[in-house]
């Protein structure tokens, strides 16, 4: 009899609760279910697909050192997962299937279906929580509700971290050799581009090397440099967190090692990065608590009454980096070229789409998922709803970034703009943030597609009108799961 570990978005050996528990309770076979149709439905980016494939190949090598064979099995979509895992359990004579939880609604329903099907043939399941430091539902207000304000959530998180945080698990011990062959042939069905693997190399060792370099270097000035897109001031660990090559717990432990375990003292850079890790946790707890966040619905229900635009031409200008606002265009071109975007620029571009063009935030959310190597529903949805002022603890609607001011503040010399908008490279460090019409035309650059002041005034007016009684335009619209 061989127990099964069902790998999902936890593609690592170190600090993997499901794998560690399974190896303590008998021989183990690892399974990963690969569904490109499901990837299509969930808008998984080409860069992320490439990273997943590379990570699975690396995981297979790591598991082989533990004598754990990995079987990658092609499936149509989530609807087939329960049957496939049950079939494998019967073939292997498995008594138990171990897996780590995912908090998106479809993923939760999928796991429930797998559990029900397995139990119908007397195979037990055991679920663990690995992508959160504290299990969702554990941090509650005195009224027993989920926190909706980040600052309050953070205070509660810090108070409960020592008591409820998941202990870090190191590399498990190898099991005895078993008679099951490794099978990775399904990976050959995935078409990938070599540029993605060169930009984002796979491997648990790669993830740990990046974490170690960051903790030993850039984290100390993270509070100063994290908003400057032209410098290497962020961790760029999000892709590895997204596929589970690294856990948030590992990141938090590395950061706390620099503060002697304290959340309130130490270098500002370290404390600011810890804050970002808790934001990630916050969004995952919300995703688990509120299913509508997985259904393309805003947290603030009334914001669905806003007259969001669905203008394809304006949206295409944003996507293609030809809005006439250099910092926005540079950011969008960075995304297209690298599969990643600097966090400050994610806020700038998201707020430009939603507050200047007033295009439905869901269009932008989906486009980011379709192109980001670190696409993660909870974080991406949280960021977009924050920018659009539709989410929990979101930026107030009247606080709207002026993209030119943001550019002048965080890319003062125009270094980032020159890299991704080379047609403006010849402009001086003042003009490059807002070229004149003559400068733009002579450089072959787009003229602004919207007037900042006019757009901001209109957006504020529409948000103010939400307080007026009106029919819910979306009340009868069918909801489609993310």
C-alpha positions as CSV (number, residue, x, y, z in Angstrom):
1,X,0.0,0.0,0.0
2,X,1.3,3.4,-0.9
3,X,-0.2,6.6,0.4
4,X,-0.6,9.5,-2.0
5,X,0.5,13.1,-1.7
6,X,-1.5,15.3,-4.1
7,X,0.6,18.3,-5.1
8,X,-1.2,21.5,-6.0
9,X,0.3,25.0,-5.6
10,X,2.9,23.7,-3.2
11,X,5.7,22.4,-5.5
12,X,8.4,22.0,-2.9
13,X,10.0,19.5,-0.5
14,X,11.0,21.7,2.3
15,X,8.3,23.0,4.6
16,X,5.6,21.0,3.0
17,X,3.2,19.8,5.7
18,X,1.3,17.2,3.5
19,X,4.5,15.6,2.3
20,X,6.1,15.5,5.7
21,X,3.0,13.9,7.3
22,X,2.7,11.4,4.5
23,X,6.3,10.2,4.8
24,X,5.8,9.6,8.6
25,X,2.9,7.2,7.8
26,X,4.0,4.8,5.2
27,X,5.3,4.7,1.7
28,X,4.4,7.6,-0.6
29,X,3.7,8.3,-4.2
30,X,3.3,11.9,-5.4
31,X,0.7,13.0,-7.9
32,X,0.2,16.2,-9.8
33,X,-2.9,16.7,-12.0
34,X,-2.2,18.8,-15.0
35,X,-5.1,20.5,-16.8
36,X,-4.3,23.1,-19.5
37,X,-8.0,23.6,-20.0
38,X,-8.3,24.5,-16.3
39,X,-5.3,26.8,-16.7
40,X,-7.1,28.5,-19.6
41,X,-10.3,28.9,-17.5
42,X,-8.2,30.5,-14.7
43,X,-6.2,32.7,-17.0
44,X,-2.8,31.2,-16.1
45,X,-0.1,33.2,-17.8
46,X,2.4,31.6,-20.2
47,X,5.3,32.7,-18.0
48,X,3.6,31.0,-15.0
49,X,2.9,27.8,-17.0
50,X,6.6,27.7,-17.9
51,X,7.6,28.1,-14.2
52,X,5.2,25.4,-13.1
53,X,6.6,22.9,-15.7
54,X,10.1,23.8,-14.7
55,X,9.2,23.5,-11.0
56,X,7.6,20.1,-11.5
57,X,10.8,18.8,-13.2
58,X,12.9,20.2,-10.4
59,X,10.5,18.7,-7.8
60,X,10.7,15.3,-9.4
61,X,14.5,15.4,-8.9
62,X,14.1,16.5,-5.2
63,X,11.5,13.8,-4.6
64,X,13.7,11.1,-6.2
65,X,16.3,11.8,-3.5
66,X,13.5,10.8,-1.0
67,X,12.6,7.8,-3.1
68,X,9.2,9.3,-3.8
69,X,8.1,8.9,-7.4
70,X,6.1,11.7,-9.0
71,X,3.3,10.9,-11.5
72,X,2.1,13.9,-13.6
73,X,-1.3,13.0,-15.0
74,X,-3.1,15.0,-17.7
75,X,-6.8,15.8,-16.9
76,X,-9.5,17.8,-18.7
77,X,-10.4,20.1,-15.8
78,X,-11.3,20.0,-12.1
79,X,-14.4,17.9,-12.8
80,X,-12.2,15.0,-13.6
81,X,-9.8,15.3,-10.6
82,X,-11.9,13.2,-8.1
83,X,-12.2,10.3,-10.5
84,X,-8.5,10.3,-11.4
85,X,-7.2,10.5,-7.9
86,X,-9.6,7.8,-6.8
87,X,-8.5,5.6,-9.6
88,X,-4.9,6.1,-8.6
89,X,-5.7,5.4,-5.0
90,X,-7.3,2.1,-5.9
91,X,-4.4,1.1,-8.2
92,X,-1.8,1.9,-5.5
93,X,-3.9,0.4,-2.7
94,X,-3.8,3.7,-0.9
95,X,-5.4,4.2,2.5
96,X,-5.0,7.9,2.7
97,X,-4.4,10.9,0.4
98,X,-2.6,14.0,1.8
99,X,-2.8,17.5,0.3
100,X,-2.4,21.1,1.2
101,X,-5.4,23.5,1.1
102,X,-6.2,26.1,-1.5
103,X,-8.6,28.9,-0.7
104,X,-10.1,29.9,-4.1
105,X,-13.7,28.8,-4.4
106,X,-13.3,26.4,-7.3
107,X,-10.2,24.9,-5.7
108,X,-12.1,24.4,-2.5
109,X,-15.0,22.7,-4.3
110,X,-12.6,20.5,-6.2
111,X,-10.9,19.3,-2.9
112,X,-14.4,18.6,-1.4
113,X,-15.3,16.5,-4.4
114,X,-12.0,14.6,-4.2
115,X,-12.6,14.0,-0.5
116,X,-16.1,12.8,-1.0
117,X,-15.2,10.4,-3.9
118,X,-12.2,8.9,-2.0
119,X,-14.3,8.4,1.2
120,X,-16.8,6.5,-0.9
121,X,-14.2,3.8,-1.5
122,X,-12.9,4.0,2.1
123,X,-9.8,6.1,1.4
124,X,-9.3,8.8,4.0
125,X,-8.0,12.3,3.3
126,X,-5.9,14.7,5.4
127,X,-5.7,18.4,4.5
128,X,-3.1,20.8,5.7
129,X,-2.7,24.6,5.6
130,X,0.7,25.5,4.1
131,X,0.2,28.8,2.1
132,X,-0.9,30.7,5.2
133,X,1.2,31.3,8.3
134,X,-2.0,31.1,10.4
135,X,-4.9,29.0,9.3
136,X,-7.7,31.1,7.8
137,X,-10.6,31.5,10.3
138,X,-8.3,31.5,13.2
139,X,-7.9,35.3,13.4
140,X,-11.3,36.7,14.3
141,X,-12.7,39.9,15.9
142,X,-14.3,39.8,19.3
143,X,-17.6,39.4,17.5
144,X,-16.3,36.3,15.7
145,X,-16.0,38.0,12.3
146,X,-13.2,38.1,9.8
147,X,-11.2,41.3,10.0
148,X,-11.9,43.8,7.3
149,X,-9.3,46.4,8.1
150,X,-5.7,45.6,7.5
151,X,-4.2,47.4,10.5
152,X,-6.6,45.6,12.9
153,X,-5.8,42.3,11.2
154,X,-2.1,42.9,11.5
155,X,-2.3,43.6,15.2
156,X,-4.3,40.4,15.8
157,X,-1.9,38.5,13.5
158,X,1.1,39.6,15.5
159,X,-0.6,38.8,18.8
160,X,-1.5,35.3,17.7
161,X,1.6,34.5,15.6
162,X,3.6,32.8,18.4
163,X,0.5,30.8,19.5
164,X,-1.0,29.7,16.2
165,X,1.6,30.1,13.5
166,X,2.5,26.9,11.5
167,X,5.9,25.6,12.5
168,X,8.4,25.5,9.7
169,X,9.2,21.9,8.5
170,X,12.5,21.0,7.1
171,X,13.3,18.5,4.4
172,X,11.7,15.1,5.2
173,X,13.7,11.9,5.4
174,X,13.9,9.5,2.5
175,X,11.7,6.4,2.4
176,X,12.7,3.0,1.4
177,X,12.7,2.2,-2.4
178,X,9.3,1.4,-3.8
179,X,8.1,-0.3,-7.0
180,X,6.3,2.7,-8.6
181,X,7.8,4.4,-11.7
182,X,8.1,8.1,-12.0
183,X,6.0,9.5,-15.0
184,X,6.5,13.0,-16.3
185,X,5.4,12.5,-19.9
186,X,2.3,14.7,-19.5
187,X,4.6,17.7,-19.2
188,X,5.5,17.3,-22.8
189,X,2.0,18.5,-23.8
190,X,2.7,22.0,-22.4
191,X,4.2,24.4,-24.9
192,X,6.6,26.8,-23.3
193,X,9.0,29.5,-24.4
194,X,12.6,29.4,-23.4
195,X,12.6,33.1,-22.6
196,X,10.4,32.5,-19.6
197,X,12.7,29.9,-18.1
198,X,15.7,32.2,-18.5
199,X,13.9,35.1,-16.9
200,X,12.4,33.0,-14.1
201,X,14.5,29.9,-13.5
202,X,12.7,27.1,-11.7
203,X,13.8,25.1,-8.7
204,X,13.5,25.1,-4.9
205,X,17.2,25.9,-4.7
206,X,16.7,28.9,-6.9
207,X,13.9,30.2,-4.7
208,X,16.0,29.8,-1.6
209,X,19.0,31.4,-3.2
210,X,16.8,34.4,-4.1
211,X,15.4,34.6,-0.6
212,X,18.9,34.4,1.0
213,X,20.3,37.1,-1.3
214,X,17.4,39.4,-0.5
215,X,17.6,38.9,3.2
216,X,21.4,39.4,3.2
217,X,21.2,42.5,1.0
218,X,18.3,44.5,-0.4
219,X,15.9,43.9,2.5
220,X,17.9,46.4,4.6
221,X,16.9,49.2,2.3
222,X,13.6,47.8,1.2
223,X,11.6,50.7,2.8
224,X,13.6,53.2,0.7
225,X,14.1,51.3,-2.6
226,X,10.9,49.2,-3.0
227,X,9.0,52.0,-4.8
228,X,11.8,52.8,-7.3
229,X,11.2,50.6,-10.4
230,X,14.6,51.4,-12.0
231,X,16.5,49.7,-9.2
232,X,16.6,46.1,-7.9
233,X,14.9,46.9,-4.6
234,X,12.3,44.3,-4.2
235,X,12.5,40.6,-3.4
236,X,11.0,39.3,-6.7
237,X,10.0,36.2,-4.8
238,X,6.3,36.4,-5.6
239,X,6.6,33.9,-8.6
240,X,8.1,31.3,-6.3
241,X,5.4,31.9,-3.7
242,X,2.7,31.6,-6.4
243,X,3.8,28.1,-7.5
244,X,4.7,27.0,-4.0
245,X,8.5,26.7,-4.5
246,X,8.7,28.8,-1.4
247,X,6.3,29.3,1.5
248,X,5.3,32.5,3.2
249,X,6.3,30.9,6.5
250,X,9.8,30.5,5.2
251,X,9.9,34.1,4.2
252,X,8.6,35.3,7.5
253,X,11.1,33.2,9.5
254,X,13.9,34.6,7.4
255,X,12.8,38.2,8.1
256,X,12.2,37.6,11.8
257,X,15.8,36.2,12.1
258,X,17.0,39.7,11.4
259,X,14.8,41.2,14.2
260,X,15.4,38.6,16.9
261,X,11.8,37.5,16.4
262,X,10.2,40.9,17.0
263,X,7.6,42.6,14.8
264,X,8.1,46.1,16.3
265,X,11.8,46.7,16.2
266,X,14.7,46.4,13.8
267,X,15.6,47.8,10.4
268,X,12.8,49.7,8.8
269,X,13.3,47.7,5.6
270,X,12.8,44.4,7.3
271,X,9.7,45.6,9.1
272,X,8.2,47.0,5.9
273,X,8.7,43.7,4.1
274,X,7.1,41.8,7.0
275,X,4.2,44.1,6.6
276,X,3.9,43.1,2.9
277,X,3.9,39.4,3.9
278,X,1.0,40.1,6.3
279,X,-0.9,41.8,3.5
280,X,-0.5,38.6,1.5
281,X,-1.9,36.7,4.4
282,X,-4.7,39.2,4.8
283,X,-5.9,38.7,1.3
284,X,-5.8,34.9,1.6
285,X,-7.9,35.0,4.7
286,X,-10.5,37.2,3.0
287,X,-10.5,34.9,-0.1
288,X,-11.3,32.0,2.2
289,X,-14.0,33.9,4.1
290,X,-15.9,35.6,1.3
291,X,-16.6,33.3,-1.7
292,X,-17.8,36.3,-3.8
293,X,-14.2,37.4,-4.2
294,X,-13.7,34.3,-6.4
295,X,-16.9,35.1,-8.4
296,X,-15.8,38.4,-10.1
297,X,-17.8,40.3,-7.5
298,X,-16.6,43.4,-5.5
299,X,-16.2,43.2,-1.7
300,X,-18.3,46.5,-1.6
301,X,-21.4,45.3,-3.3
302,X,-22.8,48.7,-4.1
303,X,-19.8,49.5,-6.3
304,X,-21.3,47.2,-8.9
305,X,-23.8,50.0,-9.5
306,X,-21.0,52.2,-10.9
307,X,-21.2,52.8,-14.6
308,X,-17.9,50.9,-15.4
309,X,-16.9,51.2,-19.0
310,X,-16.2,48.3,-21.4
311,X,-14.4,50.3,-24.0
312,X,-12.2,47.9,-26.0
313,X,-10.2,50.6,-27.8
314,X,-9.3,52.4,-24.6
315,X,-8.4,49.1,-22.9
316,X,-6.2,48.1,-25.8
317,X,-4.3,51.4,-25.5
318,X,-3.6,50.5,-21.9
319,X,-2.6,47.0,-22.7
320,X,-0.3,48.0,-25.5
321,X,1.4,50.8,-23.5
322,X,0.3,53.7,-25.7
323,X,-1.8,55.8,-23.3
324,X,0.4,58.9,-23.6
325,X,1.3,58.6,-19.9
326,X,5.0,57.4,-20.0
327,X,5.1,55.7,-16.6
328,X,1.9,53.8,-17.3
329,X,3.1,52.7,-20.8
330,X,6.6,51.7,-19.4
331,X,4.9,49.6,-16.8
332,X,2.6,47.8,-19.3
333,X,5.5,47.1,-21.6
334,X,7.6,45.7,-18.7
335,X,4.7,43.3,-18.0
336,X,4.5,42.2,-21.7
337,X,8.3,41.8,-21.9
338,X,9.1,40.1,-18.6
339,X,5.9,38.6,-17.3
340,X,6.3,40.7,-14.1
341,X,5.6,44.2,-13.0
342,X,7.0,46.3,-10.1
343,X,4.5,46.6,-7.3
344,X,4.4,50.4,-7.3
345,X,3.6,50.3,-11.0
346,X,0.9,47.7,-10.5
347,X,-0.9,50.3,-8.3
348,X,-0.3,53.1,-10.8
349,X,-1.5,51.2,-13.9
350,X,-4.5,49.7,-12.0
351,X,-5.6,53.1,-10.7
352,X,-5.1,54.6,-14.2
353,X,-7.3,52.0,-15.8
354,X,-10.1,52.2,-13.2
355,X,-10.0,55.9,-12.1
356,X,-8.9,57.6,-15.3
357,X,-10.4,55.4,-18.0
358,X,-13.1,54.1,-15.6
359,X,-12.8,50.7,-17.2
360,X,-14.2,47.8,-15.2
361,X,-11.5,46.6,-12.8
362,X,-12.3,43.0,-13.7
363,X,-10.8,43.5,-17.1
364,X,-7.5,44.6,-15.6
365,X,-7.6,41.9,-13.0
366,X,-8.0,39.2,-15.7
367,X,-5.3,40.8,-18.0
368,X,-2.8,40.7,-15.1
369,X,-3.6,37.1,-14.4
370,X,-3.2,36.3,-18.1
371,X,0.3,37.8,-18.1
372,X,1.9,37.7,-14.6
373,X,4.4,35.0,-13.8
374,X,3.3,35.5,-10.2
375,X,-0.4,35.4,-10.9
376,X,-2.2,34.7,-7.6
377,X,-6.0,35.2,-7.3
378,X,-6.1,36.4,-3.7
379,X,-3.2,38.9,-4.1
380,X,-4.2,40.1,-7.6
381,X,-7.9,40.5,-6.7
382,X,-7.0,42.3,-3.5
383,X,-4.6,44.7,-5.3
384,X,-7.1,45.5,-8.0
385,X,-10.0,46.0,-5.6
386,X,-7.8,48.2,-3.5
387,X,-6.9,50.4,-6.5
388,X,-10.5,50.5,-7.7
389,X,-11.9,51.3,-4.3
390,X,-14.2,48.4,-4.5
391,X,-12.5,46.1,-2.0
392,X,-12.0,45.7,1.7
393,X,-9.9,48.4,3.4
394,X,-9.4,49.9,-0.1
395,X,-7.9,53.3,-0.9
396,X,-10.6,56.0,-0.6
397,X,-12.1,56.8,-3.9
398,X,-11.0,60.4,-3.7
399,X,-7.4,59.4,-3.5
400,X,-6.4,59.0,-7.1
401,X,-2.8,58.8,-8.2
402,X,-1.6,61.4,-10.7
403,X,0.6,59.2,-12.9
404,X,2.8,62.2,-13.8
405,X,3.5,63.0,-10.2
406,X,4.1,59.3,-9.4
407,X,6.6,59.2,-12.3
408,X,8.4,62.3,-11.1
409,X,8.5,61.0,-7.5
410,X,9.6,57.4,-8.1
411,X,11.5,57.6,-11.4
412,X,12.9,61.1,-11.1
413,X,15.5,60.8,-13.8
414,X,13.3,58.8,-16.1
415,X,15.6,55.8,-16.1
416,X,12.8,53.2,-16.0
417,X,10.8,55.1,-18.7
418,X,13.9,55.2,-21.0
419,X,14.3,51.5,-20.6
420,X,10.8,50.5,-21.7
421,X,9.7,53.5,-23.8
422,X,12.9,54.0,-25.8
423,X,11.3,56.5,-28.2
424,X,11.4,59.0,-25.3
425,X,15.0,58.3,-24.3
426,X,16.2,61.5,-25.8
427,X,14.0,63.8,-23.6
428,X,15.4,65.5,-20.6
429,X,14.5,64.3,-17.1
430,X,11.7,66.8,-16.7
431,X,9.9,66.4,-20.1
432,X,10.1,62.6,-20.1
433,X,7.4,62.4,-17.5
434,X,4.9,64.4,-19.5
435,X,6.1,65.2,-23.1
436,X,4.5,68.1,-24.9
437,X,2.3,67.2,-27.9
438,X,5.0,68.3,-30.2
439,X,7.6,66.2,-28.4
440,X,5.4,63.1,-28.4
441,X,4.5,63.4,-32.1
442,X,8.1,64.0,-33.2
443,X,9.2,60.9,-31.1
444,X,6.4,58.7,-32.6
445,X,4.9,58.5,-29.1
446,X,1.2,58.4,-28.2
447,X,-0.6,61.6,-27.1
448,X,-2.6,61.3,-23.9
449,X,-5.8,59.4,-24.4
450,X,-7.5,61.1,-21.4
451,X,-7.2,64.4,-19.5
452,X,-6.2,63.8,-15.9
453,X,-8.2,66.5,-14.2
454,X,-11.4,65.8,-16.2
455,X,-11.2,62.1,-15.6
456,X,-10.5,62.5,-11.9
457,X,-13.5,64.9,-11.4
458,X,-15.8,62.5,-13.3
459,X,-14.7,59.5,-11.3
460,X,-15.2,61.3,-8.0
461,X,-18.7,62.3,-9.1
462,X,-19.7,58.8,-10.0
463,X,-18.5,57.4,-6.6
464,X,-20.3,60.2,-4.8
465,X,-23.5,59.2,-6.6
466,X,-23.4,55.7,-5.1
467,X,-25.1,57.1,-2.0
468,X,-28.1,58.0,-4.1
469,X,-30.9,55.3,-4.2
470,X,-30.8,53.4,-7.5
471,X,-31.6,50.0,-8.9
472,X,-28.9,47.4,-8.6
473,X,-28.0,47.0,-12.3
474,X,-26.2,43.7,-11.6
475,X,-28.8,42.0,-9.4
476,X,-30.0,39.6,-12.0
477,X,-26.7,38.9,-13.7
478,X,-25.4,35.4,-13.6
479,X,-22.2,35.0,-11.7
480,X,-19.3,33.0,-13.2
481,X,-16.7,31.5,-11.0
482,X,-13.1,32.7,-11.3
